[in-house]
C-alpha cells in the first residue's frame, strides 16, 4: 500500500512539474511579446489558463521552481517591461 501511495505522489509531482513548465513556456512567450502594455494583464491570467486552482498555489510553485516571484522573473527577463 505504501508503494502505491509513493507512486501516486510521484505521478502527481511530475504532473505538477509538467504543468508548471507549460506555464513557464507561456510566460516566456508573453514576456517576449512586442505588446508590452498588455504583458502584466496577460501574466496575471497564466495560472488560470494552466489549470491551477488558485493564483497563490501557482505563485508558490513558481517561486519554488525559479527562486523568484513572477514579477521579478519578468523584470529580469525583460527590463523594458512595466510588470
C-alpha positions as CSV (number, residue, x, y, z in Angstrom):
1,X,0.0,0.0,0.0
2,X,2.8,2.4,0.9
3,X,4.5,1.9,-2.5
4,X,1.2,2.7,-4.2
5,X,0.9,5.9,-2.3
6,X,4.5,6.9,-3.1
7,X,3.9,6.1,-6.8
8,X,0.8,8.3,-6.7
9,X,2.7,11.1,-5.1
10,X,5.5,10.8,-7.7
11,X,3.0,10.9,-10.5
12,X,1.3,14.0,-9.0
13,X,4.7,15.7,-8.5
14,X,5.7,15.0,-12.1
15,X,2.3,16.3,-13.4
16,X,2.6,19.5,-11.4
17,X,6.1,20.0,-12.8
18,X,4.9,19.5,-16.4
19,X,2.1,21.9,-15.8
20,X,4.5,24.4,-14.3
21,X,6.9,24.0,-17.3
22,X,4.0,24.6,-19.6
23,X,3.1,27.8,-17.7
24,X,6.7,29.0,-17.8
25,X,6.8,28.5,-21.6
26,X,3.6,30.6,-21.9
27,X,5.2,33.2,-19.6
28,X,8.4,33.4,-21.6
29,X,6.3,33.9,-24.8
30,X,4.3,36.7,-23.1
31,X,7.4,38.4,-21.8
32,X,9.0,38.4,-25.3
33,X,5.9,40.0,-26.7
34,X,6.2,43.3,-28.5
35,X,2.8,44.4,-27.0
36,X,4.4,45.4,-23.7
37,X,1.4,47.3,-22.3
38,X,-0.6,44.1,-22.1
39,X,2.2,41.9,-20.5
40,X,1.2,42.5,-16.9
41,X,-2.5,41.6,-17.5
42,X,-1.6,38.5,-19.5
43,X,0.8,37.3,-16.9
44,X,-1.8,37.7,-14.3
45,X,-4.0,35.2,-16.0
46,X,-1.5,32.4,-16.7
47,X,-2.3,30.5,-13.6
48,X,-5.9,30.2,-14.7
49,X,-5.1,29.2,-18.3
50,X,-2.8,26.4,-17.0
51,X,-5.4,25.0,-14.7
52,X,-4.2,26.0,-11.3
53,X,-6.9,26.2,-8.6
54,X,-5.6,29.5,-7.2
55,X,-3.1,32.2,-8.0
56,X,-1.5,31.7,-4.6
57,X,-0.7,28.0,-5.4
58,X,0.8,28.9,-8.8
59,X,2.9,31.7,-7.3
60,X,4.2,29.4,-4.6
61,X,5.2,26.7,-7.1
62,X,6.7,29.3,-9.4
63,X,8.8,30.8,-6.6
64,X,9.9,27.3,-5.5
65,X,10.9,26.3,-9.1
66,X,12.5,29.6,-10.3
67,X,13.7,31.1,-6.9
68,X,11.9,34.4,-7.6
69,X,8.4,35.8,-8.0
70,X,6.8,36.0,-11.4
71,X,7.2,39.8,-11.4
72,X,10.9,39.5,-10.6
73,X,11.3,36.9,-13.3
74,X,9.5,39.2,-15.8
75,X,11.7,42.2,-14.9
76,X,14.9,40.1,-15.1
77,X,13.9,38.6,-18.5
78,X,12.6,41.9,-20.0
79,X,14.0,45.0,-18.3
80,X,11.8,47.2,-20.6
81,X,8.6,45.7,-19.2
82,X,6.5,47.6,-16.8
83,X,5.3,44.4,-15.0
